[in-house]
Every structure is written in structure tokens, then in C-alpha cells.
């Protein structure tokens, strides 16, 4: 058997030599793999330098080769994208040399003609919910793959077919997978020279009906080595020694450079460590993690080091060695943050942290456990600090980036490239506005828009890399309890911060006197409770609030551990939510001993993190501002013209992508008859020469962008909002489109980031503007963060579809108190109290509006 395994490994280690027409290099020619593949022509090779690439849905629709320059040097992390594989094969191709990880699928062939392709010399990791490699046609038997020299680890299925023509699998190692091979309706599925270790099932052959000439049968050759005691009943196998000797035998590594060989060795040690950890053989597991760590540190591999450190932390914690576990967790976090700091794009940073957040959660949970055992050792403060380190880091980075002009040093070449890409995006969006497009044409244009947006994202990365001011930026570090106490807290103010993890959930109460910590139910239980409560808050039938018991239950869970402390002179509560709590208005929670809403006793505001809020409060105004108020009011038209219909059609196209729940998105744009009344009522509070109204035909996007927006203290938008919870950058505030369609009438985050604000407050009096894409470790990415990062100290936004009539009344109350000199949080609270005592008493009418950012300052306006 060992001879056979040595042959498997020797073949696995063979790295191919390509003949190619032209070589396109990443990142020197193009900053992203997706952009390079899009630019390649038939016969080209895309060669990727060592590094971490956070990408998915790389569509290969040309006859090209794509390879890592050095074996396992390029790591492509799909960031657990819920829809897309890392590679989507639609043409003859050859993929080799990469580590692929964290996606719904590693490589998928779908929507493709019957082409033959090859994947080899790969490591495919953590494809937990899907297949490492999948050939999945819609109905025909299309797709032929030759798969060899691949490690599959921690996948749902290693290799799966569904309506494929066929697949050959040879010389592969499959570990920690649910099913090694899953077959349905293929002409052939051949497997030989493979080793399988610690997989639940060897294969699944479905009983589904097949096409003529097809089968569900998987053909296994004579050299199938099942090493897993779960499969062959053998316990205590010492096979790992032979396996490691095979991988480390130098005679099998003649095609590898030393770094590639060591990388393979370190990856393998980590996989073996994982196997033994799952088998509860912790001493053996730790042995192999240590071997991996020695190699990872020698070749400076964050991928190997982070995996090994996390594995060692889990090993020590399982064995009750908590001090040792704590040190390994901290070292793993340092590796994560070093890598994250080198990423240029906000999308890359958020995706990277999303797949690493469980390490922070495990560390914080351990610190909470240690604090309970040793309350005087300061573990609670450490837990709070690492919670801050896990939250809203993009937000902090972008606050710093906002201090420089990224495009100030653009070369003529980059200026022209930016102009060209933006024009392409604009033209594609204009075409998508046509309501008469066929479904096929619409899908083609959406795919084209994806490519153009990816080119733009890649360009922004290149701009940052070439900007000398960006290179010298020192990004702010998160604050600990001591700094937060100094910067945010006083005798009347408390901060409550949540960490909602898949396994562990924790809440902190920070006051000037102390920092308290308490545990919460698991995330799924909390999500169910919050979702049920929200369904009552947003009921269209609002004759009476029917969720008093639900409000009390959530109060008891979320705030109950600190009820006694909150009753001691606290008047202001800053909420730092996490997970689904981002969509919960805490103002509506009901105290246990009465039926009062929380807002009736406290001012409530929100922050993405305590450190981010502290940085926002320190922001200095750039100049003396001459205007108090800018209002944009787009009430719609009684008889929408063709141009307006085009905008509606365009935004509907964007919203319906990827099977997204469309019922949460407004794209029909009913008229807002009270929007203009809202604008005029608010305007009456301000002097004529201190305000500007853009309403009806004046509410055009081009006119808005031409203004010097840094002159205004308050920007108020009374219009429709469109929220895309997947492609958050396609969310928008709806203006009137320009008659010549130079501007499309949808102000999206990409455009907001290019605005220059110097405002105290932005009010988004539109539907669901507090929503966006909920990212682990970052919160909600959408319109609110865009406005704060581009220069506003605070934003009022809405959590659900709001009623324009009640909103007009609510805003009248709010501005009435604001111009009296009350702080933003005070004015918002007083408006809500007035609504509670009116015919709009149901939370549906007032609870949607929340304040993010600076809460305690008043706005100096001319009365």
C-alpha cells in the first residue's frame, strides 16, 4: 500500500510546464484575477503571483490557462460567498497551482457547452456547504473534467456531478469531507489512485432518473485507499507516519522549488492536525500543528501559521490548558490583522475578516471564561478590547482615508482609465433601464455590469497602490476600555456592546465606573426572537401594539443583566449592535416591571464600534459653513414619464440578481405626496438665505452633484431608497433622472464616496436606508457608512418601509426640537415621544428612525 501511496504523492507533486501565447500577470498587469481573466484572449495564460486574493465568480469563458506562479503561492479566498464558486468554467481551460478556500464551490462547470477542461495541483479547503469541484449542467450531459493531484479538505462533497458528461479523478487525497464522491446523471465518473481519510461517506450514487445513455454509477479502480477508521473499522492507525514520509521524501519533489515543497508540507501537517483533532486525539493533533507552525514561520506563510496557531489554541482549550490557549489565540489574531492591513480594498478586507471572525469569537469567549474564574485579573477589559478589534475595522480605515484625496496624484493614464470605466458603467446602466429588454439581453447586460464594476474596484486598488499619501497613512487602532471611558462616557452615559457569534454571544456594559460582561443565548435563538419581534413592529395593521411580551423578553435577554446599573443616573445609551441586532430598534424594548418603551426613559443612539464613534467625534470641520440646510425632495410624478420608468426598470434588474428576495426592495416607486410637505415644513424652521430646496423638477442628480456640499450643516433626503442586501454598492437614493440621461437618477454608494461633505447630520428620510449587506465583523455596509465616511458626523436612517404621511409629521417634530438647541439624540427622542402620544403611537410609525454616529452635540443653526 505504501508503494501505491508514494506513487500518488509523487504524481501529485508534479508541477506542469505550460506553453502559452501570452502571459498576463496578476497583480502587475491587472490587480485582480477576475479582471485579468476578463482581459485574456484564447490561448493566453493568466499567471498569479504569490499572495492572498479575495475573489469569487471568476468566469472562464475563453480557452485559457490560469495558474499560480509558484505552487500553492497564490491563495484565492471566496469569503464564503453564498452564491458563487471561486472559478466558474464555461470553456476549455487548465487551472493549477492554487489554494482555493471558503466558497460555496471551489470550481464549478455550469451554463456551459460540452467542453473538456483540466484541474490539477490544487488544494481545495473549507468548501463546507458545497462541492470542491462540481460539474452541474441544467439538463444536458455537458462538461468533461480531468482532475488529478488535488487535496480536498473539509468540503461537503469533494467531487460531484449532476447532468455532466463525465469526470476522471486520479491521484488525489480527500480528507475531512462529508462525501468523497457524489454522482448523478453522468455518462462516466471514474476514480482511481485516491486516498480518503476521515470522510463520513465514500460516495453517494443517486437513484434519480438519468438521460439516455447516462448513469448514476461511480466506477472505482483498484487503487482506492480508505484510511479512515470511521470507514474501515480500524482504530489507532499509524498511517499518518507513512503518509508524511511520502510527502516529505525528497525524491518526489524534484519539480518543486524549496518554498513550494515546504508549503505543501506545512499544509499537510495542518490537515493531519485537523483529522486528529476531530478524532479527539489532541496530543497527536498538537504535534502536527507544531510541525506546521515551524514550517510556516520559516517560510513566512500566514496561511499555514494562522491555521496552526488556531489549531493549537483549540487543542489547549479542549484540554483545559487555558493560559496556553490564550497565547495561541492572540498570536493567531496578530497574523490575521497583519494580513488584513495589507489588503487595499474594502470588499477584500470585509471578506477576509468574515472568514476569520470565529478566531476572535473563540478568543473573546475564553477571556470571558477566564474573567468568571478570576474577576480581578482584567480579562474582561481584554475581552472588550478584542471585541473592538473584531468590529468595524473598514469603517476606521476609511475615516482615515477620507483625510486624503486618493485621486490627487492620478497619472494621465489612470485618469483616462477611470473615465473610460465609469463611462462603460454608465452606458450599461442606461441600457438596463429599457423595460422592453428580453430576459436574455438583461442577463447579458448584468454580467457586463459585473465585469465593469470589478474593473473599477481593481482600478481603485491600483490608485491606492500608486498614491504616496495613501502609502504613508497610519490607520487608527481600536480603543480599549480606558480610552473609551475617557472619550465617550460620563455619569449619564453608558455604552452597551454586543458580540453575536455562531457559538458564543456576549454583551458588555461600559460606564465610567466599571466594565461588566454577560453571556447571551446563541445567535440562532436571538435571530428567531428578533425576527419575530420585528414582524410585529412593521405590521401594516397598527391599531394596537401586540408584542408587549416579546419586547419584555428581548429587554430581559439583551439589557436585563445590566438593569440595575442602568437605573443609576443613566440617561443616554449608546448601542454597538452585532449580527441581526443591527436591525432591531432598541428604543422599542419594554422594561420588565412596566409597559414603557425604552425610549421613554433613555436617549438611544448607535455606533458601528466604540472606537469608530470616538474617531467620528474627533473629526474637525474643514471650514466655516455658510448654509444650514439642503433638502432634496423627490415626490415622484402622478404620471411617470418614460425616463422615470427606465430608472425603475433598471433598479429592478439590479435587485433581482442571484435569487434575491425582491419583496424587501422598493422598485415600483409609488408617489410620495407628503414628501414635498415634509420638505416645506422643515424648511420653515430655517432662514431663507441659509437653506436650499431641490424639489420636484429641481431634484435632479446632476444639479445636486454640482453643489458645494461642504457648505451645508444638514442634508435631508425625502425620497425613495432602494436597498440591495447583496451588492450593497448598488443601493441608491432616488433622484429624478436628467432628461438627457447623463445621470441616471440613482445616487449609489460609489458616488457618495466621491462627494465632499462637512456636515453635522444627514437625514435619509427614505425606506430601509439603515439596511445593506450585513458583514461579520463590519456590521451593515450601505448608504449610512458611505455618508459618514465621506464627511458627515452622523446619519439618521430608517430600518423599514416607512409611511410618508407619518414621516412628514415625525420630521416636523424632530427639526422643531433640533433648532431649539437640543442635541441630535435629544431631538430624536422628543420626536418619538410626541409620536407615542399621538395617533401615530404604534412603533411602526416612529421606531424605524435611528441615529448613527455623533449623538450628543447640538447643531448651531440660524434661528
Secondary structure, DSSP 8 states (H G I E B T S, - for coil): -HHHHHHHHHHHT-------S-EEEETTTBSSHHHHHHH--TT-EEEE-SEEE----EEE-SSEEEEESSTTTEEEEEEEESS--SEEE-SSEEEES-EEEEES-SEEE-S--S-EEEEEEEEEE--TTSEEEEEE-SSS---EEEEEEEEEES-SEEEEEES-SEEEEEEEEEES-SEEEEE-SBSEEEEEEEEEES-SEEEEE------TT-B---EE-S-EEE--HHHH---S--HHHHHHHHHH-GGG-TTS-HHHHHHHHHHHHHHHHHHHHHTT-HHHHHHHHHHHHHHHHHTT-HHHHHHHHHHHHHHHHHTT-HHHHHHHHHHHHHHHHHHHHH---HHHHHHHHHHHHHHHHHHHHHHHHHHHH-TTSSHHHHHHHHHHHTS-HHHHHHHHHTTS-TTTT--HHHHHHHHHHHHHHHHHHHHHT-TT--HHHHHHHHHHHHHHHHHHHHHHHHHHHH-HHHHT--------HHHHHHHH--TTEEEEEEEE-SS-EEEEEE-SS-EEEEEE--HHHHHHHHHHHHHHHT-S--SS---HHHHHHHHHHHTGGGHHHHTTT--EEEEE--GGGGG--GGG-B-TTSS-BGGGT-EEEE-S-HHHHHHHHT---SS---EEEEEEE----TT--HHHHHHHHHHHHHHTGGG--GGGS--S----HHHHHHHHHHHTTS-GGGEEEEEGGG-BHHHHHHS-GGGEEEEEEES-EE--SSSGGG-EEE-B--TTSSS-SEEEHHHHTTS---BSEEEEESTTTT-EEEETTTEEEEHHHHHHHTTBSEEEEESS---HHHHHHHHHHHHHHHTTT--HHHHHHHHHHHHHTSTT-SHHHHTTEEEEE--S-------
